[in-house]
Amino acid sequence: MGGHLTLIGWFIVAAICLSPILAFWMVSILGRFLRRKQQSRVLRGSGVVAERPRSIGEDKTVDPN
């Protein structure tokens, strides 16, 4: 029974040590996916807010007084 507990203990230690690596790996893949998705929006022309036409009306953020 002691050998099985030691083996289980090593699996627990390995899981704890690999958890940060796996988390960074998942974040890396997710970031890559989101960047590609954003880039495809830009290429289609729907993702860039700066290129949208501005309102011709008055700028109400500045008080003229």
N, CA, C and O atoms as a Maestro MAE file, in Angstrom:
{
 s_m_m2io_version
 :::
 2.0.0
}

f_m_ct {
 s_m_title
 :::
 protein
 m_atom[260] {
  # First column is atom index #
  i_m_mmod_type
  r_m_x_coord
  r_m_y_coord
  r_m_z_coord
  i_m_residue_number
  s_m_chain_name
  s_m_pdb_residue_name
  s_m_pdb_atom_name
  i_m_atomic_number
  :::
  1 25 0.829 -1.206 0.000 1 A "MET " " N  " 7
  2 3 0.000 0.000 0.000 1 A "MET " " CA " 6
  3 2 0.868 1.264 0.000 1 A "MET " " C  " 6
  4 15 0.495 2.278 -0.589 1 A "MET " " O  " 8
  5 25 2.009 1.197 0.653 2 A "GLY " " N  " 7
  6 3 2.876 2.369 0.727 2 A "GLY " " CA " 6
  7 2 3.397 2.794 -0.628 2 A "GLY " " C  " 6
  8 15 3.559 3.988 -0.881 2 A "GLY " " O  " 8
  9 25 3.665 1.833 -1.512 3 A "GLY " " N  " 7
  10 3 4.139 2.159 -2.849 3 A "GLY " " CA " 6
  11 2 3.096 2.893 -3.665 3 A "GLY " " C  " 6
  12 15 3.427 3.786 -4.445 3 A "GLY " " O  " 8
  13 25 1.831 2.520 -3.487 4 A "HIS " " N  " 7
  14 3 0.746 3.194 -4.212 4 A "HIS " " CA " 6
  15 2 0.576 4.625 -3.737 4 A "HIS " " C  " 6
  16 15 0.325 5.525 -4.538 4 A "HIS " " O  " 8
  17 25 0.714 4.839 -2.426 5 A "LEU " " N  " 7
  18 3 0.599 6.197 -1.893 5 A "LEU " " CA " 6
  19 2 1.743 7.072 -2.394 5 A "LEU " " C  " 6
  20 15 1.542 8.253 -2.678 5 A "LEU " " O  " 8
  21 25 2.929 6.506 -2.503 6 A "THR " " N  " 7
  22 3 4.071 7.261 -3.009 6 A "THR " " CA " 6
  23 2 3.851 7.640 -4.468 6 A "THR " " C  " 6
  24 15 4.153 8.762 -4.874 6 A "THR " " O  " 8
  25 25 3.329 6.710 -5.250 7 A "LEU " " N  " 7
  26 3 3.052 6.984 -6.657 7 A "LEU " " CA " 6
  27 2 1.989 8.066 -6.802 7 A "LEU " " C  " 6
  28 15 2.115 8.964 -7.635 7 A "LEU " " O  " 8
  29 25 0.951 7.977 -5.992 8 A "ILE " " N  " 7
  30 3 -0.113 8.995 -6.022 8 A "ILE " " CA " 6
  31 2 0.457 10.349 -5.598 8 A "ILE " " C  " 6
  32 15 0.106 11.383 -6.165 8 A "ILE " " O  " 8
  33 25 1.333 10.332 -4.600 9 A "GLY " " N  " 7
  34 3 1.973 11.566 -4.149 9 A "GLY " " CA " 6
  35 2 2.780 12.215 -5.267 9 A "GLY " " C  " 6
  36 15 2.757 13.436 -5.420 9 A "GLY " " O  " 8
  37 25 3.497 11.404 -6.050 10 A "TRP " " N  " 7
  38 3 4.261 11.953 -7.169 10 A "TRP " " CA " 6
  39 2 3.352 12.530 -8.243 10 A "TRP " " C  " 6
  40 15 3.677 13.551 -8.849 10 A "TRP " " O  " 8
  41 25 2.218 11.887 -8.484 11 A "PHE " " N  " 7
  42 3 1.262 12.444 -9.447 11 A "PHE " " CA " 6
  43 2 0.720 13.787 -8.968 11 A "PHE " " C  " 6
  44 15 0.542 14.707 -9.766 11 A "PHE " " O  " 8
  45 25 0.461 13.898 -7.676 12 A "ILE " " N  " 7
  46 3 -0.035 15.165 -7.117 12 A "ILE " " CA " 6
  47 2 1.032 16.246 -7.248 12 A "ILE " " C  " 6
  48 15 0.728 17.371 -7.643 12 A "ILE " " O  " 8
  49 25 2.287 15.912 -6.917 13 A "VAL " " N  " 7
  50 3 3.383 16.877 -7.043 13 A "VAL " " CA " 6
  51 2 3.547 17.305 -8.502 13 A "VAL " " C  " 6
  52 15 3.730 18.489 -8.785 13 A "VAL " " O  " 8
  53 25 3.483 16.346 -9.424 14 A "ALA " " N  " 7
  54 3 3.620 16.671 -10.849 14 A "ALA " " CA " 6
  55 2 2.474 17.567 -11.315 14 A "ALA " " C  " 6
  56 15 2.695 18.508 -12.078 14 A "ALA " " O  " 8
  57 25 1.257 17.285 -10.863 15 A "ALA " " N  " 7
  58 3 0.109 18.105 -11.260 15 A "ALA " " CA " 6
  59 2 0.244 19.534 -10.738 15 A "ALA " " C  " 6
  60 15 -0.072 20.491 -11.446 15 A "ALA " " O  " 8
  61 25 0.711 19.672 -9.505 16 A "ILE " " N  " 7
  62 3 0.878 21.014 -8.925 16 A "ILE " " CA " 6
  63 2 1.981 21.775 -9.662 16 A "ILE " " C  " 6
  64 15 1.852 22.975 -9.905 16 A "ILE " " O  " 8
  65 25 3.052 21.089 -10.014 17 A "CYS " " N  " 7
  66 3 4.155 21.751 -10.724 17 A "CYS " " CA " 6
  67 2 3.785 22.102 -12.153 17 A "CYS " " C  " 6
  68 15 4.232 23.126 -12.668 17 A "CYS " " O  " 8
  69 25 2.982 21.280 -12.802 18 A "LEU " " N  " 7
  70 3 2.614 21.522 -14.197 18 A "LEU " " CA " 6
  71 2 1.435 22.490 -14.339 18 A "LEU " " C  " 6
  72 15 1.200 23.009 -15.431 18 A "LEU " " O  " 8
  73 25 0.705 22.736 -13.280 19 A "SER " " N  " 7
  74 3 -0.466 23.610 -13.377 19 A "SER " " CA " 6
  75 2 -0.143 25.000 -13.917 19 A "SER " " C  " 6
  76 15 -0.840 25.463 -14.820 19 A "SER " " O  " 8
  77 25 0.884 25.692 -13.406 20 A "PRO " " N  " 7
  78 3 1.192 27.015 -13.968 20 A "PRO " " CA " 6
  79 2 1.599 26.943 -15.436 20 A "PRO " " C  " 6
  80 15 1.253 27.824 -16.224 20 A "PRO " " O  " 8
  81 25 2.334 25.896 -15.802 21 A "ILE " " N  " 7
  82 3 2.758 25.751 -17.192 21 A "ILE " " CA " 6
  83 2 1.542 25.562 -18.087 21 A "ILE " " C  " 6
  84 15 1.434 26.187 -19.142 21 A "ILE " " O  " 8
  85 25 0.636 24.704 -17.661 22 A "LEU " " N  " 7
  86 3 -0.578 24.470 -18.450 22 A "LEU " " CA " 6
  87 2 -1.447 25.723 -18.522 22 A "LEU " " C  " 6
  88 15 -2.062 25.995 -19.553 22 A "LEU " " O  " 8
  89 25 -1.499 26.486 -17.425 23 A "ALA " " N  " 7
  90 3 -2.289 27.725 -17.432 23 A "ALA " " CA " 6
  91 2 -1.701 28.727 -18.426 23 A "ALA " " C  " 6
  92 15 -2.447 29.334 -19.196 23 A "ALA " " O  " 8
  93 25 -0.382 28.910 -18.424 24 A "PHE " " N  " 7
  94 3 0.249 29.828 -19.385 24 A "PHE " " CA " 6
  95 2 0.047 29.345 -20.814 24 A "PHE " " C  " 6
  96 15 -0.151 30.150 -21.724 24 A "PHE " " O  " 8
  97 25 0.095 28.040 -21.010 25 A "TRP " " N  " 7
  98 3 -0.115 27.460 -22.333 25 A "TRP " " CA " 6
  99 2 -1.522 27.753 -22.833 25 A "TRP " " C  " 6
  100 15 -1.707 28.132 -23.990 25 A "TRP " " O  " 8
  101 25 -2.518 27.575 -21.959 26 A "MET " " N  " 7
  102 3 -3.904 27.843 -22.353 26 A "MET " " CA " 6
  103 2 -4.116 29.329 -22.641 26 A "MET " " C  " 6
  104 15 -4.807 29.683 -23.596 26 A "MET " " O  " 8
  105 25 -3.521 30.201 -21.816 27 A "VAL " " N  " 7
  106 3 -3.648 31.644 -22.043 27 A "VAL " " CA " 6
  107 2 -2.984 32.025 -23.357 27 A "VAL " " C  " 6
  108 15 -3.497 32.876 -24.085 27 A "VAL " " O  " 8
  109 25 -1.867 31.416 -23.665 28 A "SER " " N  " 7
  110 3 -1.171 31.694 -24.918 28 A "SER " " CA " 6
  111 2 -2.036 31.314 -26.119 28 A "SER " " C  " 6
  112 15 -2.153 32.082 -27.073 28 A "SER " " O  " 8
  113 25 -2.635 30.142 -26.068 29 A "ILE " " N  " 7
  114 3 -3.489 29.700 -27.174 29 A "ILE " " CA " 6
  115 2 -4.716 30.592 -27.291 29 A "ILE " " C  " 6
  116 15 -5.110 30.962 -28.397 29 A "ILE " " O  " 8
  117 25 -5.323 30.942 -26.162 30 A "LEU " " N  " 7
  118 3 -6.491 31.818 -26.182 30 A "LEU " " CA " 6
  119 2 -6.134 33.194 -26.738 30 A "LEU " " C  " 6
  120 15 -6.895 33.749 -27.530 30 A "LEU " " O  " 8
  121 25 -4.992 33.756 -26.340 31 A "GLY " " N  " 7
  122 3 -4.555 35.050 -26.857 31 A "GLY " " CA " 6
  123 2 -4.302 35.015 -28.350 31 A "GLY " " C  " 6
  124 15 -4.655 35.948 -29.071 31 A "GLY " " O  " 8
  125 25 -3.687 33.932 -28.814 32 A "ARG " " N  " 7
  126 3 -3.434 33.796 -30.245 32 A "ARG " " CA " 6
  127 2 -4.752 33.730 -31.023 32 A "ARG " " C  " 6
  128 15 -4.889 34.342 -32.082 32 A "ARG " " O  " 8
  129 25 -5.714 32.983 -30.486 33 A "PHE " " N  " 7
  130 3 -7.018 32.875 -31.135 33 A "PHE " " CA " 6
  131 2 -7.712 34.238 -31.195 33 A "PHE " " C  " 6
  132 15 -8.259 34.611 -32.233 33 A "PHE " " O  " 8
  133 25 -7.691 34.983 -30.083 34 A "LEU " " N  " 7
  134 3 -8.354 36.289 -30.056 34 A "LEU " " CA " 6
  135 2 -7.676 37.291 -30.977 34 A "LEU " " C  " 6
  136 15 -8.354 38.101 -31.610 34 A "LEU " " O  " 8
  137 25 -6.341 37.251 -31.064 35 A "ARG " " N  " 7
  138 3 -5.637 38.150 -31.984 35 A "ARG " " CA " 6
  139 2 -6.016 37.858 -33.433 35 A "ARG " " C  " 6
  140 15 -6.236 38.779 -34.219 35 A "ARG " " O  " 8
  141 25 -6.092 36.576 -33.783 36 A "ARG " " N  " 7
  142 3 -6.477 36.229 -35.156 36 A "ARG " " CA " 6
  143 2 -7.900 36.653 -35.453 36 A "ARG " " C  " 6
  144 15 -8.201 37.119 -36.552 36 A "ARG " " O  " 8
  145 25 -8.782 36.491 -34.468 37 A "LYS " " N  " 7
  146 3 -10.167 36.896 -34.654 37 A "LYS " " CA " 6
  147 2 -10.262 38.408 -34.845 37 A "LYS " " C  " 6
  148 15 -10.996 38.883 -35.712 37 A "LYS " " O  " 8
  149 25 -9.517 39.164 -34.031 38 A "GLN " " N  " 7
  150 3 -9.522 40.619 -34.146 38 A "GLN " " CA " 6
  151 2 -8.928 41.050 -35.486 38 A "GLN " " C  " 6
  152 15 -9.435 41.974 -36.123 38 A "GLN " " O  " 8
  153 25 -7.865 40.391 -35.910 39 A "GLN " " N  " 7
  154 3 -7.235 40.753 -37.174 39 A "GLN " " CA " 6
  155 2 -8.176 40.471 -38.343 39 A "GLN " " C  " 6
  156 15 -8.197 41.231 -39.311 39 A "GLN " " O  " 8
  157 25 -8.949 39.398 -38.270 40 A "SER " " N  " 7
  158 3 -9.877 39.111 -39.353 40 A "SER " " CA " 6
  159 2 -10.985 40.161 -39.402 40 A "SER " " C  " 6
  160 15 -11.473 40.502 -40.480 40 A "SER " " O  " 8
  161 25 -11.382 40.673 -38.235 41 A "ARG " " N  " 7
  162 3 -12.383 41.762 -38.215 41 A "ARG " " CA " 6
  163 2 -11.817 43.015 -38.864 41 A "ARG " " C  " 6
  164 15 -12.509 43.697 -39.620 41 A "ARG " " O  " 8
  165 25 -10.554 43.317 -38.565 42 A "VAL " " N  " 7
  166 3 -9.924 44.504 -39.132 42 A "VAL " " CA " 6
  167 2 -9.840 44.373 -40.650 42 A "VAL " " C  " 6
  168 15 -10.101 45.328 -41.381 42 A "VAL " " O  " 8
  169 25 -9.473 43.184 -41.111 43 A "LEU " " N  " 7
  170 3 -9.375 42.984 -42.556 43 A "LEU " " CA " 6
  171 2 -10.722 43.129 -43.244 43 A "LEU " " C  " 6
  172 15 -10.793 43.572 -44.390 43 A "LEU " " O  " 8
  173 25 -11.796 42.756 -42.542 44 A "ARG " " N  " 7
  174 3 -13.142 42.934 -43.101 44 A "ARG " " CA " 6
  175 2 -13.609 44.378 -42.974 44 A "ARG " " C  " 6
  176 15 -14.538 44.784 -43.673 44 A "ARG " " O  " 8
  177 25 -12.993 45.156 -42.105 45 A "GLY " " N  " 7
  178 3 -13.343 46.561 -41.953 45 A "GLY " " CA " 6
  179 2 -14.339 46.843 -40.853 45 A "GLY " " C  " 6
  180 15 -14.795 47.980 -40.734 45 A "GLY " " O  " 8
  181 25 -14.697 45.871 -40.048 46 A "SER " " N  " 7
  182 3 -15.703 46.111 -39.020 46 A "SER " " CA " 6
  183 2 -15.104 46.278 -37.634 46 A "SER " " C  " 6
  184 15 -15.846 46.518 -36.682 46 A "SER " " O  " 8
  185 25 -13.799 46.160 -37.485 47 A "GLY " " N  " 7
  186 3 -13.213 46.185 -36.156 47 A "GLY " " CA " 6
  187 2 -12.533 47.481 -35.779 47 A "GLY " " C  " 6
  188 15 -12.154 47.644 -34.619 47 A "GLY " " O  " 8
  189 25 -12.360 48.406 -36.696 48 A "VAL " " N  " 7
  190 3 -11.616 49.625 -36.400 48 A "VAL " " CA " 6
  191 2 -12.596 50.742 -36.091 48 A "VAL " " C  " 6
  192 15 -13.342 51.190 -36.962 48 A "VAL " " O  " 8
  193 25 -12.586 51.185 -34.843 49 A "VAL " " N  " 7
  194 3 -13.509 52.235 -34.431 49 A "VAL " " CA " 6
  195 2 -13.039 53.589 -34.941 49 A "VAL " " C  " 6
  196 15 -13.863 54.455 -35.234 49 A "VAL " " O  " 8
  197 25 -11.728 53.787 -35.053 50 A "ALA " " N  " 7
  198 3 -11.182 55.089 -35.436 50 A "ALA " " CA " 6
  199 2 -11.566 55.477 -36.863 50 A "ALA " " C  " 6
  200 15 -11.563 56.663 -37.195 50 A "ALA " " O  " 8
  201 25 -11.891 54.517 -37.699 51 A "GLU " " N  " 7
  202 3 -12.202 54.831 -39.085 51 A "GLU " " CA " 6
  203 2 -13.683 55.150 -39.308 51 A "GLU " " C  " 6
  204 15 -14.082 55.510 -40.416 51 A "GLU " " O  " 8
  205 25 -14.479 55.022 -38.277 52 A "ARG " " N  " 7
  206 3 -15.896 55.334 -38.425 52 A "ARG " " CA " 6
  207 2 -16.075 56.851 -38.524 52 A "ARG " " C  " 6
  208 15 -15.345 57.599 -37.873 52 A "ARG " " O  " 8
  209 25 -17.023 57.308 -39.318 53 A "PRO " " N  " 7
  210 3 -17.216 58.758 -39.453 53 A "PRO " " CA " 6
  211 2 -17.700 59.376 -38.145 53 A "PRO " " C  " 6
  212 15 -18.521 58.794 -37.436 53 A "PRO " " O  " 8
  213 25 -17.183 60.552 -37.839 54 A "ARG " " N  " 7
  214 3 -17.568 61.240 -36.611 54 A "ARG " " CA " 6
  215 2 -18.825 62.060 -36.843 54 A "ARG " " C  " 6
  216 15 -19.176 62.383 -37.978 54 A "ARG " " O  " 8
  217 25 -19.485 62.385 -35.765 55 A "SER " " N  " 7
  218 3 -20.678 63.213 -35.834 55 A "SER " " CA " 6
  219 2 -20.288 64.636 -36.198 55 A "SER " " C  " 6
  220 15 -19.262 65.134 -35.736 55 A "SER " " O  " 8
  221 25 -21.089 65.290 -37.014 56 A "ILE " " N  " 7
  222 3 -20.791 66.659 -37.437 56 A "ILE " " CA " 6
  223 2 -21.307 67.667 -36.417 56 A "ILE " " C  " 6
  224 15 -20.929 68.838 -36.462 56 A "ILE " " O  " 8
  225 25 -22.155 67.233 -35.509 57 A "GLY " " N  " 7
  226 3 -22.728 68.137 -34.500 57 A "GLY " " CA " 6
  227 2 -21.684 68.703 -33.560 57 A "GLY " " C  " 6
  228 15 -20.499 68.381 -33.655 57 A "GLY " " O  " 8
  229 25 -22.150 69.571 -32.627 58 A "GLU " " N  " 7
  230 3 -21.240 70.211 -31.676 58 A "GLU " " CA " 6
  231 2 -20.606 69.180 -30.752 58 A "GLU " " C  " 6
  232 15 -21.161 68.108 -30.508 58 A "GLU " " O  " 8
  233 25 -19.430 69.534 -30.246 59 A "ASP " " N  " 7
  234 3 -18.779 68.710 -29.250 59 A "ASP " " CA " 6
  235 2 -19.299 69.164 -27.890 59 A "ASP " " C  " 6
  236 15 -18.987 70.267 -27.442 59 A "ASP " " O  " 8
  237 25 -20.072 68.337 -27.248 60 A "LYS " " N  " 7
  238 3 -20.701 68.717 -25.984 60 A "LYS " " CA " 6
  239 2 -19.803 68.420 -24.774 60 A "LYS " " C  " 6
  240 15 -20.227 68.629 -23.638 60 A "LYS " " O  " 8
  241 25 -18.601 67.947 -24.991 61 A "THR " " N  " 7
  242 3 -17.720 67.652 -23.881 61 A "THR " " CA " 6
  243 2 -16.991 68.890 -23.379 61 A "THR " " C  " 6
  244 15 -16.517 68.901 -22.243 61 A "THR " " O  " 8
  245 25 -16.891 69.925 -24.192 62 A "VAL " " N  " 7
  246 3 -16.190 71.154 -23.803 62 A "VAL " " CA " 6
  247 2 -17.221 72.239 -23.547 62 A "VAL " " C  " 6
  248 15 -18.072 72.504 -24.397 62 A "VAL " " O  " 8
  249 25 -17.151 72.862 -22.393 63 A "ASP " " N  " 7
  250 3 -18.072 73.936 -22.047 63 A "ASP " " CA " 6
  251 2 -17.614 75.221 -22.728 63 A "ASP " " C  " 6
  252 15 -16.499 75.670 -22.464 63 A "ASP " " O  " 8
  253 25 -18.427 75.833 -23.594 64 A "PRO " " N  " 7
  254 3 -17.981 77.024 -24.317 64 A "PRO " " CA " 6
  255 2 -17.848 78.258 -23.439 64 A "PRO " " C  " 6
  256 15 -17.266 79.250 -23.877 64 A "PRO " " O  " 8
  257 25 -18.366 78.234 -22.215 65 A "ASN " " N  " 7
  258 3 -18.305 79.425 -21.344 65 A "ASN " " CA " 6
  259 2 -16.994 79.549 -20.667 65 A "ASN " " C  " 6
  260 15 -16.779 80.491 -19.905 65 A "ASN " " O  " 8
  :::
 }
 m_bond[259] {
  # First column is bond index #
  i_m_from
  i_m_to
  i_m_order
  :::
  1 1 2 1
  2 2 3 1
  3 3 4 2
  4 3 5 1
  5 5 6 1
  6 6 7 1
  7 7 8 2
  8 7 9 1
  9 9 10 1
  10 10 11 1
  11 11 12 2
  12 11 13 1
  13 13 14 1
  14 14 15 1
  15 15 16 2
  16 15 17 1
  17 17 18 1
  18 18 19 1
  19 19 20 2
  20 19 21 1
  21 21 22 1
  22 22 23 1
  23 23 24 2
  24 23 25 1
  25 25 26 1
  26 26 27 1
  27 27 28 2
  28 27 29 1
  29 29 30 1
  30 30 31 1
  31 31 32 2
  32 31 33 1
  33 33 34 1
  34 34 35 1
  35 35 36 2
  36 35 37 1
  37 37 38 1
  38 38 39 1
  39 39 40 2
  40 39 41 1
  41 41 42 1
  42 42 43 1
  43 43 44 2
  44 43 45 1
  45 45 46 1
  46 46 47 1
  47 47 48 2
  48 47 49 1
  49 49 50 1
  50 50 51 1
  51 51 52 2
  52 51 53 1
  53 53 54 1
  54 54 55 1
  55 55 56 2
  56 55 57 1
  57 57 58 1
  58 58 59 1
  59 59 60 2
  60 59 61 1
  61 61 62 1
  62 62 63 1
  63 63 64 2
  64 63 65 1
  65 65 66 1
  66 66 67 1
  67 67 68 2
  68 67 69 1
  69 69 70 1
  70 70 71 1
  71 71 72 2
  72 71 73 1
  73 73 74 1
  74 74 75 1
  75 75 76 2
  76 75 77 1
  77 77 78 1
  78 78 79 1
  79 79 80 2
  80 79 81 1
  81 81 82 1
  82 82 83 1
  83 83 84 2
  84 83 85 1
  85 85 86 1
  86 86 87 1
  87 87 88 2
  88 87 89 1
  89 89 90 1
  90 90 91 1
  91 91 92 2
  92 91 93 1
  93 93 94 1
  94 94 95 1
  95 95 96 2
  96 95 97 1
  97 97 98 1
  98 98 99 1
  99 99 100 2
  100 99 101 1
  101 101 102 1
  102 102 103 1
  103 103 104 2
  104 103 105 1
  105 105 106 1
  106 106 107 1
  107 107 108 2
  108 107 109 1
  109 109 110 1
  110 110 111 1
  111 111 112 2
  112 111 113 1
  113 113 114 1
  114 114 115 1
  115 115 116 2
  116 115 117 1
  117 117 118 1
  118 118 119 1
  119 119 120 2
  120 119 121 1
  121 121 122 1
  122 122 123 1
  123 123 124 2
  124 123 125 1
  125 125 126 1
  126 126 127 1
  127 127 128 2
  128 127 129 1
  129 129 130 1
  130 130 131 1
  131 131 132 2
  132 131 133 1
  133 133 134 1
  134 134 135 1
  135 135 136 2
  136 135 137 1
  137 137 138 1
  138 138 139 1
  139 139 140 2
  140 139 141 1
  141 141 142 1
  142 142 143 1
  143 143 144 2
  144 143 145 1
  145 145 146 1
  146 146 147 1
  147 147 148 2
  148 147 149 1
  149 149 150 1
  150 150 151 1
  151 151 152 2
  152 151 153 1
  153 153 154 1
  154 154 155 1
  155 155 156 2
  156 155 157 1
  157 157 158 1
  158 158 159 1
  159 159 160 2
  160 159 161 1
  161 161 162 1
  162 162 163 1
  163 163 164 2
  164 163 165 1
  165 165 166 1
  166 166 167 1
  167 167 168 2
  168 167 169 1
  169 169 170 1
  170 170 171 1
  171 171 172 2
  172 171 173 1
  173 173 174 1
  174 174 175 1
  175 175 176 2
  176 175 177 1
  177 177 178 1
  178 178 179 1
  179 179 180 2
  180 179 181 1
  181 181 182 1
  182 182 183 1
  183 183 184 2
  184 183 185 1
  185 185 186 1
  186 186 187 1
  187 187 188 2
  188 187 189 1
  189 189 190 1
  190 190 191 1
  191 191 192 2
  192 191 193 1
  193 193 194 1
  194 194 195 1
  195 195 196 2
  196 195 197 1
  197 197 198 1
  198 198 199 1
  199 199 200 2
  200 199 201 1
  201 201 202 1
  202 202 203 1
  203 203 204 2
  204 203 205 1
  205 205 206 1
  206 206 207 1
  207 207 208 2
  208 207 209 1
  209 209 210 1
  210 210 211 1
  211 211 212 2
  212 211 213 1
  213 213 214 1
  214 214 215 1
  215 215 216 2
  216 215 217 1
  217 217 218 1
  218 218 219 1
  219 219 220 2
  220 219 221 1
  221 221 222 1
  222 222 223 1
  223 223 224 2
  224 223 225 1
  225 225 226 1
  226 226 227 1
  227 227 228 2
  228 227 229 1
  229 229 230 1
  230 230 231 1
  231 231 232 2
  232 231 233 1
  233 233 234 1
  234 234 235 1
  235 235 236 2
  236 235 237 1
  237 237 238 1
  238 238 239 1
  239 239 240 2
  240 239 241 1
  241 241 242 1
  242 242 243 1
  243 243 244 2
  244 243 245 1
  245 245 246 1
  246 246 247 1
  247 247 248 2
  248 247 249 1
  249 249 250 1
  250 250 251 1
  251 251 252 2
  252 251 253 1
  253 253 254 1
  254 254 255 1
  255 255 256 2
  256 255 257 1
  257 257 258 1
  258 258 259 1
  259 259 260 2
  :::
 }
}
